[in-house]
Amino acid sequence: MHEDYILIIKHHQTLRTWPKCPDTIPEGFCYDFSKDKDMDINALLTVTDILITDYSSLVFDYAFFARPILFFTFDEELYGD
């Protein structure tokens, strides 16, 4: 882990269960704002250096920042069908 960056997680609001930050990650590195209804996703985008997302339309909003986007396509084979 690096002291110059943190991991901020904001899962989609329609998920029924949200994965937690692993216990093996040092304290102060991973912050999950999924349950915080007051934390606007657009506000988070302004402080995000790299967006990690799936197939969300959020990439179109984030693209205006001209910052890197990583696609986490865990179900690419199934999605492609």
Secondary structure, 3 states (H helix, E strand, C coil): CCCCCCEEECCCCCCCCCCCCCCCCCCCCEEECCCCCCCCHHHHHHCCCCEEECCCCHHHHHHHHCCCEEECCCCHHHHHC
